[in-house]
Amino acid sequence: MKLYFSPGACSLSPHIVLHELGLPVETVKVDLQSKAMAGGGDFRTVNPKGYVPVLQLDDGGILTEGPAIVQYLADLRPEAGLAPANGTLPRYRLQEWLNFISTELHKQFSPLFNPASTDAVKESQKVRLGQRFDYLCETLGHQDYLLPSGFSVADAYLFTVLSWTAFVGPDLAQWPALKDYVTRVQARPAVAATLVAERNARLG
């Protein structure tokens, strides 16, 4: 398999999952501004949408969209327990969280990264995110991960999105349960290894 990624972007989520599962993968760094790939070529020939993550399968097929990719990967090694079994209510709970993270958190960060956004827009977005963070604390205030069964692919995604607060806010100190959660996830060996790999890719 081959993962097309950009250091620190939402592709960090499947990158973490790959490390958690110990699956062999080739990684290709993508410059999201120029759409150039490490080694040459236009990334849009791989994914016409122009954004990461993209997983190229062993048969040459392409899978896009982070929530789909991480579930596919988890199902390759179900014994690892990163996703509940298909067709069960816990699996739908996982998908519920993935959808929430994608729509109510991930996309809400876009204006904060956009240099064209006014200060008023950015402050409004931070308030909106804060409301979502309050909701997350209702769960993470009393259990270590989003699912009661333990760490899942949804946590890899949530950790990725929450990591962006270090660059654009809001300050997670206002939500101690979330700050502790980020520290807890970051301490996982697979997560730490992924962060080192992405840091090295950024510098390379």
N, C-alpha and C positions, 0 to 999 in steps of 0.2 A: 504494500500500500504506500501511497504518497500523500502527505499532508501539505497543502499550500497554506502558508501562514504569514502573519506579519507580527513581529514582536510586540506584545502588550495589547494587541487587538483582541476581538472576541474569539479568534482562533486559539487563544490560550486555553479555552475550555476543552476542546477535543484533544489538544496537545497534552493536557493534564490527564485526561482519560486514557490516552494511549500509554502514558507512563504508568498509571495505576494498574493497567491490565498487563503490562509487560509485552505489548504487541510490537513486533518489528515494523518500522516505518521509515521511509525516506522523507525528509522535510525539504521544502523549497520555500525560501523567503521571497516575499512579494513586497514591492514598494507600492503602497496604495495610492500614492500621488501620481507617479509616472506610469503605474501598471507594469513596470519592468520586473521580471523574475531574475533571481540570482542565477547566473549562468547564461542569461540572455532569453529573449522572447517576450511577447506581449501576453500578459496574464489573461486578457480578455479572450484569447483563443482557447483558454482552458475553461473560464467561466465568463460568459458574456455579461453577467450581472456586474462584474468588475470588483467584487469584494470577497474577502475570505470569511470563513474557512471553506476549503474544498478538499474533499477526500477522493483521491483516485484509487479505485479498487483494483485488485489483482487482475481482474479480467479487462481492465482498461476503462470500465465505466466510471462515471463521475457522480458523486453525491454532494449536494450543497445544503446549506442551512444548518447552523450549529445544533439545534435541538434534534434534528433528524440524524445527523452524523453521530452524536454521542450515544443515542439509543441504538443505532446500528452497531457501534463498537461494543457497547455493553452486552448486546445479544450474542456477540462472537464468543464471549467467555461468561456465560450466565453464572457460573460457579463463583465468580468474583463478587457478585451481589451488588453491582453498581446500578442495576435497574431491576425492579420486580418483574416477575414473569408476565409476558403478554397475556391480555385477557382478564387480568385480575384487577380488583379495585385499587390496590396499591400502585399498579402501573398507571392507572388513570390519575392517581394523586401525583405521581411523578410528572405526568404530562401537564397537569394543572399548574404545577410549580414552574415547569419549563416555559409554558405560555405566559405566566405572570412575569417571569424574569425578562422574557423577550419583549413583551409589549409595554409593561408598566415600569420597567427599570432600564433595560438596554436602550430602547429608543428614546427614552426621556433624557439620556445623557447627550444626545446628538447636538442640541443647541449649546451645551456647555463647551463642546469642542469646536464649535463653529465660530471663527473669528469675526464673522459678520453679525453675530448676535449682539444685541445691545445689553448693557448692564441690567436693565429692567427685565428683559427676557430671561437672562441667566438667573437672576434672583427668583423670578417666578418659578423657574424649573427646579431650583433647589428646594423651594417650599413644597412643590409637588412631589419631589423625590423623598423629602422628609416625611411626608404622609405615608408613602409606601414603606419607608424604613420603620415607621411606627408599627405598621402591620406586620412586617417581618419579625419584629421583636416579640410579638404575641406568640410566635412559635419558638424562635431562637432564644427567648428568655428562659425557657424551661427544658429545652433539649438541645443536644450538641449539633444536630444537623437537621435539614429540612424534613426528612422522613424519619419516623421513629426507629426504623430498622438500621439506620446508620448512614454513613457517607454514600452519596449517589452521584450520578452524572449531573443532577440539578445543582449540587453543591459546587461542582467544578465550574458551572456557568455562573452561579451567584458570586462565588469568590472572584471570578474574572471581572464581573461588572463592578463589584464593590471596590476592587483595586483601583478603579479609575478615580475614586474620590480623593486619592492622594495627589492627583494632578489638577482636578477642577472642582473639588468639593462635592457636596457639603462635608464638613468635618465629622468623621465618625465618632469623635469624642462625645458627641451629643447622644449617641446610642451605644452605651457600653456593651450591651449584648452583641451588637454587630461587630464592634471592635474586637471583642474576645473571640468571636466566630472567625474573623479573618486571621487572627493570630493562630487559632487552633488548626484551621485548614492549611495555612502556610507551613506549619510544622510537620505536616505529613511528608514522609520521604519522597514520594513520587511528585508531590507539588513542588517541594524545594528543588528537586532535580530539574523539573520543567522550567522553573524560573531561572535557574542557572543557564540552561540551554538557550532560553530566549534572550537572556542578557548577553551571552556570548554571540548570538546571532546578530544582535543589535550593534555590537562593537565590531563584528567581522566585516 
